[in-house]
């Protein structure tokens, strides 16, 4: 179901009138998210028999039908708003834990899973870009205390990004020109640089979607 009310002003990526809750979705939502991520991992490498594929299809159809009765709008869903969960509970983003967020930037630990496999046992470059985009947006939002949109991202891939390894991702506003925020970033496996970021985010005007 959708929220037909006018869109309220937002701050830091959330509606300004929205009370941030860590219990939306109930006490089992964290495990629900983890099981969905695990399913994504398994599906990435699975080669099911015809019988198993048919069984899985039936099970997934049944589950999807049940979830249809519990759909809400983007401002009410736990996914993307549960700040106590990896990547705020957003299943479309590689899971990360924010260690620090302030005017000097954002530092997070990110772990790319099997679902994010590109080839030869390492993370897909597009998934690395998704992580940079999300945390680059967070750095710009913290800097302006408001919402910013991505104008461009340039990711330089310096070395292979491993799966199932805690990596350090940093983003920060390198400079600001009015509503333009030039955000830089790095992704490290220990001392080894996996990738770095050059990007531009634009601060939204009041009421701009």
MDAnalysis code that builds the backbone (N, CA, C; Angstrom):
import MDAnalysis as mda
import numpy as np

u = mda.Universe.empty(627, n_residues=209, atom_resindex=np.repeat(np.arange(209), 3), trajectory=True)
u.add_TopologyAttr("name", ["N", "CA", "C"] * 209)
u.add_TopologyAttr("resid", np.arange(1, 210))
u.add_TopologyAttr("resname", ["UNK", "UNK", "UNK", "UNK", "UNK", "UNK", "UNK", "UNK", "UNK", "UNK", "UNK", "UNK", "UNK", "UNK", "UNK", "UNK", "UNK", "UNK", "UNK", "UNK", "UNK", "UNK", "UNK", "UNK", "UNK", "UNK", "UNK", "UNK", "UNK", "UNK", "UNK", "UNK", "UNK", "UNK", "UNK", "UNK", "UNK", "UNK", "UNK", "UNK", "UNK", "UNK", "UNK", "UNK", "UNK", "UNK", "UNK", "UNK", "UNK", "UNK", "UNK", "UNK", "UNK", "UNK", "UNK", "UNK", "UNK", "UNK", "UNK", "UNK", "UNK", "UNK", "UNK", "UNK", "UNK", "UNK", "UNK", "UNK", "UNK", "UNK", "UNK", "UNK", "UNK", "UNK", "UNK", "UNK", "UNK", "UNK", "UNK", "UNK", "UNK", "UNK", "UNK", "UNK", "UNK", "UNK", "UNK", "UNK", "UNK", "UNK", "UNK", "UNK", "UNK", "UNK", "UNK", "UNK", "UNK", "UNK", "UNK", "UNK", "UNK", "UNK", "UNK", "UNK", "UNK", "UNK", "UNK", "UNK", "UNK", "UNK", "UNK", "UNK", "UNK", "UNK", "UNK", "UNK", "UNK", "UNK", "UNK", "UNK", "UNK", "UNK", "UNK", "UNK", "UNK", "UNK", "UNK", "UNK", "UNK", "UNK", "UNK", "UNK", "UNK", "UNK", "UNK", "UNK", "UNK", "UNK", "UNK", "UNK", "UNK", "UNK", "UNK", "UNK", "UNK", "UNK", "UNK", "UNK", "UNK", "UNK", "UNK", "UNK", "UNK", "UNK", "UNK", "UNK", "UNK", "UNK", "UNK", "UNK", "UNK", "UNK", "UNK", "UNK", "UNK", "UNK", "UNK", "UNK", "UNK", "UNK", "UNK", "UNK", "UNK", "UNK", "UNK", "UNK", "UNK", "UNK", "UNK", "UNK", "UNK", "UNK", "UNK", "UNK", "UNK", "UNK", "UNK", "UNK", "UNK", "UNK", "UNK", "UNK", "UNK", "UNK", "UNK", "UNK", "UNK", "UNK", "UNK", "UNK", "UNK", "UNK", "UNK", "UNK", "UNK", "UNK", "UNK", "UNK", "UNK"])
u.atoms.positions = np.array([
    [0.844, -1.185, 0.000],
    [0.000, 0.000, 0.000],
    [0.878, 1.233, 0.000],
    [0.422, 2.317, -0.608],
    [1.227, 3.516, -0.735],
    [0.710, 4.618, 0.162],
    [1.626, 5.512, 0.540],
    [1.266, 6.672, 1.332],
    [0.857, 7.775, 0.384],
    [-0.410, 8.157, 0.394],
    [-0.919, 9.163, -0.540],
    [-0.778, 10.570, -0.004],
    [-0.265, 10.716, 1.225],
    [-0.093, 12.044, 1.803],
    [1.045, 12.767, 1.131],
    [1.058, 14.128, 1.160],
    [2.140, 14.875, 0.548],
    [3.472, 14.489, 1.172],
    [4.516, 14.508, 0.351],
    [5.846, 14.166, 0.840],
    [6.357, 15.280, 1.726],
    [6.720, 14.941, 2.941],
    [7.211, 15.932, 3.895],
    [8.683, 16.212, 3.651],
    [9.191, 17.352, 4.150],
    [10.615, 17.640, 3.999],
    [11.462, 16.538, 4.615],
    [12.652, 16.350, 4.054],
    [13.525, 15.294, 4.525],
    [14.827, 15.875, 5.049],
    [15.451, 15.172, 5.961],
    [16.752, 15.577, 6.462],
    [17.598, 14.331, 6.669],
    [18.820, 14.384, 6.158],
    [19.715, 13.244, 6.310],
    [19.222, 11.993, 5.629],
    [18.392, 12.150, 4.592],
    [17.892, 11.000, 3.866],
    [16.583, 10.457, 4.400],
    [16.044, 11.064, 5.461],
    [14.779, 10.623, 6.032],
    [13.816, 11.801, 6.099],
    [12.530, 11.511, 6.131],
    [11.556, 12.572, 6.303],
    [11.770, 13.268, 7.630],
    [11.711, 14.605, 7.604],
    [11.992, 15.366, 8.821],
    [10.990, 15.062, 9.925],
    [9.781, 14.642, 9.543],
    [8.764, 14.372, 10.559],
    [8.739, 12.895, 10.955],
    [9.705, 12.135, 10.483],
    [9.714, 10.692, 10.729],
    [10.596, 10.366, 11.918],
    [10.012, 9.779, 12.964],
    [10.788, 9.363, 14.129],
    [11.533, 8.085, 13.777],
    [12.861, 8.135, 13.845],
    [13.667, 6.965, 13.509],
    [13.473, 5.914, 14.597],
    [13.140, 4.695, 14.165],
    [12.861, 3.612, 15.099],
    [13.765, 2.437, 14.790],
    [14.197, 1.749, 15.831],
    [14.991, 0.537, 15.640],
    [14.168, -0.722, 15.886],
    [12.862, -0.550, 16.057],
    [12.029, -1.738, 16.275],
    [10.991, -1.933, 15.170],
    [11.068, -1.105, 14.120],
    [10.128, -1.272, 13.005],
    [10.378, -2.633, 12.357],
    [9.343, -3.378, 12.130],
    [9.477, -4.728, 11.580],
    [9.519, -5.799, 12.646],
    [9.617, -5.380, 13.913],
    [9.575, -6.340, 15.005],
    [10.932, -6.904, 15.367],
    [10.973, -7.676, 16.452],
    [12.249, -8.194, 16.972],
    [12.925, -9.211, 16.063],
    [12.192, -9.788, 15.113],
    [12.771, -10.803, 14.235],
    [13.187, -10.247, 12.870],
    [13.060, -8.922, 12.686],
    [13.351, -8.368, 11.363],
    [14.829, -8.512, 10.991],
    [15.718, -8.386, 11.982],
    [17.140, -8.543, 11.702],
    [17.435, -9.938, 11.148],
    [16.856, -10.959, 11.767],
    [17.068, -12.322, 11.299],
    [16.376, -12.547, 9.954],
    [15.211, -11.921, 9.764],
    [14.529, -11.990, 8.470],
    [15.449, -11.459, 7.368],
    [16.076, -10.302, 7.617],
    [16.980, -9.708, 6.633],
    [18.177, -10.616, 6.358],
    [18.717, -11.191, 7.422],
    [19.872, -12.069, 7.259],
    [19.513, -13.305, 6.448],
    [18.332, -13.858, 6.682],
    [17.932, -15.035, 5.924],
    [17.701, -14.699, 4.447],
    [17.187, -13.493, 4.172],
    [17.022, -13.072, 2.776],
    [18.393, -12.916, 2.117],
    [19.341, -12.294, 2.823],
    [20.697, -12.165, 2.278],
    [21.327, -13.547, 2.038],
    [21.084, -14.479, 2.954],
    [21.619, -15.829, 2.788],
    [21.012, -16.505, 1.567],
    [19.702, -16.294, 1.353],
    [19.050, -16.837, 0.168],
    [19.686, -16.263, -1.098],
    [19.973, -14.970, -1.093],
    [20.628, -14.343, -2.240],
    [21.999, -14.961, -2.494],
    [22.747, -15.216, -1.408],
    [24.053, -15.866, -1.538],
    [23.916, -17.259, -2.143],
    [22.978, -18.036, -1.606],
    [22.796, -19.408, -2.092],
    [22.360, -19.418, -3.552],
    [21.435, -18.508, -3.891],
    [20.922, -18.458, -5.261],
    [22.018, -18.082, -6.254],
    [22.996, -17.297, -5.788],
    [24.081, -16.865, -6.679],
    [24.891, -18.048, -7.195],
    [25.042, -19.102, -6.399],
    [25.867, -20.252, -6.785],
    [25.066, -21.534, -6.997],
    [23.761, -21.481, -6.761],
    [22.957, -22.709, -6.820],
    [22.781, -23.211, -8.251],
    [22.784, -24.527, -8.389],
    [22.437, -25.181, -9.655],
    [21.441, -26.293, -9.307],
    [20.169, -25.926, -9.060],
    [19.199, -26.883, -8.526],
    [18.768, -27.933, -9.546],
    [18.355, -29.065, -9.020],
    [17.715, -30.064, -9.872],
    [16.351, -29.536, -10.292],
    [15.739, -30.187, -11.260],
    [14.403, -29.788, -11.700],
    [13.418, -29.863, -10.539],
    [13.558, -30.927, -9.730],
    [12.642, -31.111, -8.607],
    [12.817, -30.003, -7.568],
    [14.073, -29.686, -7.259],
    [14.318, -28.642, -6.267],
    [13.882, -27.278, -6.789],
    [14.114, -27.017, -8.076],
    [13.692, -25.747, -8.654],
    [12.175, -25.593, -8.561],
    [11.446, -26.657, -8.874],
    [9.984, -26.608, -8.798],
    [9.524, -26.375, -7.360],
    [10.175, -27.045, -6.401],
    [9.822, -26.867, -4.991],
    [10.120, -25.438, -4.532],
    [11.274, -24.923, -4.942],
    [11.651, -23.571, -4.546],
    [10.706, -22.540, -5.148],
    [10.327, -22.726, -6.399],
    [9.395, -21.807, -7.051],
    [8.071, -21.763, -6.298],
    [7.557, -22.925, -5.938],
    [6.285, -22.981, -5.206],
    [6.405, -22.281, -3.850],
    [7.515, -22.541, -3.152],
    [7.724, -21.921, -1.846],
    [7.833, -20.411, -1.967],
    [8.587, -19.926, -2.959],
    [8.771, -18.489, -3.138],
    [7.472, -17.806, -3.576],
    [6.701, -18.461, -4.422],
    [5.410, -17.895, -4.822],
    [4.487, -17.747, -3.615],
    [4.488, -18.766, -2.755],
    [3.654, -18.720, -1.555],
    [4.109, -17.593, -0.628],
    [5.411, -17.470, -0.435],
    [5.936, -16.420, 0.430],
    [5.655, -15.039, -0.146],
    [5.858, -14.865, -1.453],
    [5.585, -13.570, -2.082],
    [4.124, -13.173, -1.929],
    [3.220, -14.141, -2.038],
    [1.793, -13.852, -1.867],
    [1.504, -13.390, -0.440],
    [2.169, -13.998, 0.543],
    [1.977, -13.587, 1.936],
    [2.549, -12.188, 2.182],
    [3.711, -11.905, 1.579],
    [4.316, -10.580, 1.758],
    [3.485, -9.484, 1.111],
    [2.728, -9.815, 0.066],
    [1.873, -8.826, -0.594],
    [0.930, -8.138, 0.383],
    [0.532, -8.860, 1.420],
    [-0.417, -8.310, 2.388],
    [0.251, -7.389, 3.402],
    [1.586, -7.258, 3.327],
    [2.310, -6.475, 4.325],
    [3.240, -5.440, 3.700],
    [2.945, -5.023, 2.477],
    [3.760, -4.017, 1.812],
    [3.373, -2.616, 2.298],
    [4.383, -1.769, 2.504],
    [4.160, -0.396, 2.962],
    [4.953, 0.545, 2.061],
    [4.860, 1.847, 2.294],
    [5.604, 2.796, 1.477],
    [7.056, 2.865, 1.940],
    [7.890, 3.565, 1.166],
    [9.334, 3.567, 1.431],
    [9.707, 4.238, 2.742],
    [8.845, 5.108, 3.265],
    [9.167, 5.808, 4.516],
    [8.742, 5.013, 5.745],
    [7.970, 3.942, 5.525],
    [7.484, 3.137, 6.637],
    [8.168, 1.775, 6.711],
    [8.752, 1.358, 5.603],
    [9.407, 0.045, 5.592],
    [10.634, 0.025, 6.490],
    [10.898, -1.094, 7.136],
    [12.136, -1.209, 7.913],
    [13.380, -1.144, 7.028],
    [13.295, -1.702, 5.816],
    [14.447, -1.739, 4.921],
    [14.874, -0.328, 4.547],
    [16.111, 0.015, 4.879],
    [16.621, 1.342, 4.577],
    [16.432, 2.346, 5.683],
    [15.659, 1.978, 6.728],
    [15.416, 2.910, 7.837],
    [15.817, 2.340, 9.189],
    [16.202, 1.059, 9.223],
    [16.637, 0.437, 10.480],
    [18.124, 0.737, 10.685],
    [18.414, 1.840, 11.353],
    [19.793, 2.293, 11.499],
    [20.622, 1.378, 12.394],
    [19.965, 0.429, 13.073],
    [20.694, -0.524, 13.919],
    [21.177, -1.738, 13.141],
    [20.794, -1.868, 11.867],
    [21.143, -3.043, 11.072],
    [22.173, -2.686, 10.006],
    [22.921, -3.680, 9.512],
    [23.867, -3.407, 8.436],
    [23.197, -2.720, 7.254],
    [23.855, -1.660, 6.750],
    [23.337, -0.888, 5.611],
    [21.909, -0.413, 5.854],
    [21.598, -0.111, 7.116],
    [20.264, 0.354, 7.515],
    [19.167, -0.649, 7.123],
    [19.545, -1.919, 7.009],
    [18.569, -2.937, 6.634],
    [18.228, -2.938, 5.157],
    [18.994, -2.190, 4.344],
    [18.729, -2.120, 2.905],
    [19.391, -3.302, 2.216],
    [18.589, -4.252, 1.737],
    [19.113, -5.478, 1.143],
    [19.760, -5.251, -0.209],
    [19.512, -4.104, -0.851],
    [20.084, -3.833, -2.168],
    [21.498, -3.288, -2.071],
    [21.982, -3.031, -0.853],
    [23.303, -2.441, -0.631],
    [24.197, -3.468, 0.062],
    [25.464, -3.582, -0.338],
    [26.364, -4.471, 0.415],
    [26.342, -4.107, 1.895],
    [26.276, -5.084, 2.792],
    [26.126, -4.777, 4.215],
    [27.362, -4.078, 4.790],
    [27.108, -3.006, 5.522],
    [28.192, -2.278, 6.175],
    [27.751, -1.829, 7.558],
    [28.741, -1.599, 8.405],
    [28.512, -1.068, 9.750],
    [29.251, 0.265, 9.840],
    [28.530, 1.329, 10.164],
    [29.150, 2.646, 10.279],
    [29.899, 2.745, 11.603],
    [31.170, 3.046, 11.517],
    [31.997, 3.216, 12.714],
    [32.028, 4.667, 13.158],
    [31.933, 5.590, 12.197],
    [31.988, 7.024, 12.503],
    [31.287, 7.781, 11.392],
    [30.519, 8.801, 11.763],
    [29.896, 9.701, 10.795],
    [29.889, 11.102, 11.385],
    [30.555, 12.020, 10.726],
    [30.636, 13.379, 11.231],
    [31.056, 14.330, 10.133],
    [31.318, 15.594, 10.475],
    [31.702, 16.597, 9.475],
    [32.966, 16.223, 8.706],
    [33.818, 15.388, 9.319],
    [35.055, 14.976, 8.652],
    [34.861, 13.756, 7.768],
    [33.654, 13.224, 7.696],
    [33.368, 12.120, 6.805],
    [32.784, 10.910, 7.500],
    [32.711, 9.819, 6.755],
    [32.103, 8.573, 7.228],
    [33.130, 7.446, 7.099],
    [33.227, 6.641, 8.138],
    [34.059, 5.439, 8.104],
    [33.171, 4.245, 8.411],
    [33.242, 3.225, 7.571],
    [32.396, 2.043, 7.747],
    [33.202, 0.783, 7.446],
    [32.763, -0.314, 8.047],
    [33.287, -1.636, 7.714],
    [32.271, -2.312, 6.803],
    [32.710, -2.683, 5.611],
    [31.819, -3.307, 4.634],
    [32.320, -4.709, 4.330],
    [31.382, -5.617, 4.130],
    [31.736, -7.010, 3.817],
    [30.917, -7.439, 2.602],
    [31.596, -7.647, 1.493],
    [30.923, -8.130, 0.295],
    [30.712, -9.632, 0.412],
    [29.488, -10.066, 0.108],
    [29.114, -11.459, 0.285],
    [29.139, -12.188, -1.058],
    [28.801, -13.477, -1.031],
    [28.795, -14.289, -2.243],
    [27.875, -13.683, -3.300],
    [26.751, -13.112, -2.878],
    [25.813, -12.490, -3.817],
    [26.491, -11.398, -4.638],
    [27.534, -10.754, -4.088],
    [28.210, -9.644, -4.756],
    [29.365, -10.108, -5.643],
    [29.469, -11.420, -5.865],
    [30.543, -11.988, -6.669],
    [30.516, -11.445, -8.090],
    [31.710, -11.042, -8.554],
    [31.850, -10.653, -9.946],
    [32.430, -11.809, -10.746],
    [33.598, -12.265, -10.342],
    [34.249, -13.402, -10.980],
    [35.588, -13.658, -10.330],
    [36.056, -14.891, -10.445],
    [37.349, -15.273, -9.871],
    [37.428, -15.005, -8.373],
    [36.278, -15.125, -7.692],
    [36.264, -15.045, -6.234],
    [36.333, -13.651, -5.642],
    [36.131, -12.610, -6.457],
    [36.197, -11.248, -5.919],
    [34.904, -10.487, -6.219],
    [34.750, -9.356, -5.559],
    [33.511, -8.583, -5.669],
    [33.359, -7.945, -7.056],
    [32.131, -7.856, -7.498],
    [31.791, -7.183, -8.754],
    [32.055, -5.687, -8.598],
    [32.659, -5.084, -9.628],
    [32.953, -3.656, -9.554],
    [31.716, -2.795, -9.370],
    [30.605, -3.230, -9.940],
    [29.369, -2.469, -9.771],
    [28.893, -2.458, -8.334],
    [29.120, -3.562, -7.612],
    [28.736, -3.625, -6.204],
    [29.629, -2.714, -5.361],
    [30.907, -2.611, -5.730],
    [31.797, -1.666, -5.053],
    [31.279, -0.242, -5.251],
    [30.835, 0.064, -6.467],
    [30.297, 1.393, -6.751],
    [29.031, 1.671, -5.945],
    [28.181, 0.649, -5.773],
    [26.967, 0.817, -4.967],
    [27.319, 1.197, -3.534],
    [28.319, 0.526, -2.963],
    [28.736, 0.842, -1.597],
    [29.274, 2.268, -1.505],
    [30.085, 2.659, -2.484],
    [30.606, 4.025, -2.508],
    [29.474, 5.044, -2.648],
    [28.498, 4.749, -3.504],
    [27.391, 5.667, -3.727],
    [26.593, 5.886, -2.441],
    [26.294, 4.783, -1.743],
    [25.487, 4.898, -0.529],
    [26.228, 5.673, 0.558],
    [27.496, 5.356, 0.767],
    [28.243, 6.009, 1.834],
    [28.758, 7.384, 1.418],
    [28.924, 7.603, 0.116],
    [29.211, 8.950, -0.357],
    [28.021, 9.868, -0.137],
    [26.818, 9.320, -0.368],
    [25.610, 10.087, -0.086],
    [25.466, 10.401, 1.380],
    [25.874, 9.442, 2.234],
    [25.799, 9.691, 3.674],
    [26.761, 10.809, 4.083],
    [27.977, 10.794, 3.536],
    [28.946, 11.842, 3.874],
    [28.433, 13.213, 3.459],
    [27.828, 13.306, 2.277],
    [27.313, 14.594, 1.815],
    [26.102, 15.029, 2.632],
    [25.246, 14.081, 3.000],
    [24.066, 14.406, 3.801],
    [24.450, 14.920, 5.181],
    [25.463, 14.273, 5.783],
    [25.932, 14.721, 7.096],
    [26.516, 16.129, 6.995],
    [27.206, 16.408, 5.897],
    [27.853, 17.713, 5.731],
    [26.852, 18.854, 5.617],
    [25.708, 18.597, 4.960],
    [24.724, 19.674, 4.740],
    [23.507, 19.554, 5.649],
    [23.445, 18.479, 6.454],
    [22.272, 18.207, 7.296],
    [21.005, 18.165, 6.449],
    [21.105, 17.510, 5.311],
    [19.970, 17.414, 4.401],
    [20.206, 16.326, 3.376],
    [19.406, 16.332, 2.327],
    [19.458, 15.286, 1.320],
    [20.258, 15.753, 0.110],
    [21.091, 14.863, -0.419],
    [21.850, 15.131, -1.633],
    [21.594, 14.009, -2.642],
    [21.720, 14.352, -3.919],
    [21.573, 13.364, -4.977],
    [22.901, 13.193, -5.703],
    [23.128, 11.985, -6.185],
    [24.341, 11.700, -6.923],
    [24.292, 12.361, -8.300],
    [25.349, 13.123, -8.648],
    [25.478, 13.685, -9.994],
    [26.386, 12.797, -10.839],
    [27.515, 12.377, -10.269],
    [28.347, 11.395, -10.951],
    [29.232, 10.674, -9.951],
    [29.655, 9.469, -10.351],
    [30.593, 8.665, -9.579],
    [31.695, 8.197, -10.521],
    [32.932, 8.318, -10.087],
    [34.044, 7.705, -10.790],
    [34.793, 6.839, -9.794],
    [34.773, 5.546, -10.031],
    [35.462, 4.602, -9.154],
    [36.707, 4.098, -9.867],
    [37.837, 4.269, -9.228],
    [39.103, 3.750, -9.743],
    [39.411, 2.441, -9.021],
    [39.492, 1.350, -9.785],
    [39.728, 0.042, -9.191],
    [41.241, -0.216, -9.160],
    [41.800, -0.190, -7.950],
    [43.252, -0.254, -7.792],
    [43.765, -1.684, -7.611],
    [42.945, -2.541, -6.999],
    [43.307, -3.950, -6.822],
    [42.026, -4.730, -6.562],
    [42.128, -6.046, -6.503],
    [40.947, -6.882, -6.346],
    [40.307, -6.684, -4.971],
    [38.976, -6.705, -4.952],
    [38.215, -6.547, -3.713],
    [37.698, -7.913, -3.271],
    [38.189, -8.441, -2.145],
    [37.826, -9.801, -1.740],
    [36.403, -9.891, -1.178],
    [35.849, -11.080, -1.252],
    [34.562, -11.378, -0.623],
    [34.783, -11.829, 0.811],
    [33.715, -11.741, 1.606],
    [33.691, -12.275, 2.977],
    [34.897, -11.809, 3.795],
    [35.248, -10.549, 3.627],
    [36.384, -9.961, 4.324],
    [35.989, -8.587, 4.840],
    [36.236, -8.269, 6.098],
    [35.918, -6.926, 6.593],
    [36.851, -5.897, 5.960],
    [36.279, -4.964, 5.237],
    [37.027, -3.926, 4.532],
    [36.673, -2.557, 5.114],
    [37.578, -1.625, 5.022],
    [37.340, -0.273, 5.535],
    [37.031, 0.668, 4.377],
    [35.850, 1.261, 4.424],
    [35.428, 2.211, 3.402],
    [35.257, 3.578, 4.050],
    [35.918, 4.590, 3.493],
    [35.823, 5.967, 3.982],
    [35.320, 6.874, 2.877],
    [34.447, 7.811, 3.227],
    [34.002, 8.845, 2.304],
    [34.019, 10.178, 3.033],
    [34.328, 11.231, 2.313],
    [34.364, 12.560, 2.923],
    [34.175, 13.624, 1.845],
    [33.674, 14.787, 2.261],
    [33.513, 15.908, 1.339],
    [34.878, 16.572, 1.170],
    [35.413, 16.472, -0.031],
    [36.729, 17.035, -0.314],
    [36.667, 18.553, -0.471],
    [35.601, 19.005, -1.119],
    [35.374, 20.455, -1.211],
    [33.917, 20.708, -1.557],
    [33.481, 21.941, -1.335],
    [32.093, 22.311, -1.583],
    [32.028, 23.608, -2.359],
    [31.163, 23.628, -3.371],
    [30.921, 24.828, -4.158],
    [29.413, 25.058, -4.204],
    [28.908, 25.862, -3.281],
    [27.468, 26.057, -3.202],
    [26.759, 24.761, -2.884],
    [25.854, 24.341, -3.767],
    [25.118, 23.096, -3.568],
    [25.887, 21.877, -4.060],
    [27.040, 22.091, -4.662],
    [27.851, 20.987, -5.169],
    [28.813, 20.497, -4.089],
    [28.775, 19.196, -3.836],
    [29.694, 18.593, -2.870],
    [30.532, 17.545, -3.590],
    [31.826, 17.780, -3.632],
    [32.750, 16.850, -4.266],
    [33.232, 15.879, -3.194],
    [32.812, 14.631, -3.351],
    [33.053, 13.617, -2.325],
    [34.123, 12.641, -2.795],
    [35.104, 12.407, -1.939],
    [36.160, 11.429, -2.206],
    [35.965, 10.218, -1.304],
    [36.631, 9.126, -1.641],
    [36.501, 7.934, -0.818],
    [37.587, 6.923, -1.109],
    [37.772, 6.008, -0.167],
    [38.733, 4.917, -0.336],
    [38.141, 3.629, 0.224],
    [38.570, 2.516, -0.357],
    [38.199, 1.194, 0.121],
    [39.483, 0.406, 0.321],
    [39.730, -0.035, 1.547],
    [40.968, -0.722, 1.885],
    [40.712, -2.123, 2.433],
    [41.583, -3.049, 2.066],
    [41.691, -4.357, 2.706],
    [42.978, -4.299, 3.514],
    [42.863, -3.972, 4.788],
    [44.051, -3.714, 5.586],
    [44.756, -2.482, 5.059],
    [46.029, -2.609, 4.695],
    [46.796, -1.497, 4.132],
    [46.659, -1.401, 2.618],
    [46.069, -2.420, 2.006],
    [45.984, -2.458, 0.540],
    [44.767, -1.687, 0.049],
    [44.999, -0.754, -0.886],
    [43.920, 0.030, -1.473],
    [43.237, -0.786, -2.564],
    [41.938, -1.045, -2.392],
    [41.163, -1.782, -3.391],
    [40.577, -0.851, -4.447],
    [40.085, 0.300, -4.005],
    [39.450, 1.236, -4.926],
    [39.381, 2.605, -4.272],
    [39.251, 3.635, -5.108],
    [39.004, 4.966, -4.568],
    [37.929, 5.658, -5.390],
    [37.408, 6.724, -4.830],
    [36.207, 7.375, -5.364],
    [36.445, 8.852, -5.656],
    [35.915, 9.302, -6.805],
    [35.774, 10.721, -7.120],
    [34.306, 10.904, -7.490],
    [33.600, 11.816, -6.831],
    [32.171, 11.932, -7.094],
    [31.656, 13.334, -6.826],
    [30.473, 13.580, -7.352],
    [29.789, 14.856, -7.130],
    [28.371, 14.580, -6.663],
    [27.994, 15.178, -5.541],
    [26.631, 15.110, -5.036],
    [26.061, 16.527, -5.003],
    [24.771, 16.635, -5.247],
    [24.100, 17.941, -5.282],
    [23.116, 18.033, -4.133],
    [23.245, 19.074, -3.337],
    [22.297, 19.317, -2.249],
    [20.943, 19.723, -2.831],
    [19.881, 19.076, -2.389],
    [18.555, 19.396, -2.879],
    [18.043, 20.718, -2.293],
    [17.269, 21.419, -3.100],
    [16.603, 22.623, -2.621],
    [15.406, 22.218, -1.759],
    [14.931, 23.101, -0.889],
    [13.754, 22.766, -0.060],
    [12.582, 22.347, -0.928],
    [12.002, 21.179, -0.605],
    [10.860, 20.675, -1.343],
    [11.207, 19.943, -2.619],
    [12.490, 19.913, -2.997],
    [12.902, 19.218, -4.214],
    [12.966, 17.719, -3.950],
    [12.339, 16.889, -4.819],
    [12.320, 15.434, -4.570],
    [13.649, 14.774, -4.911],
])
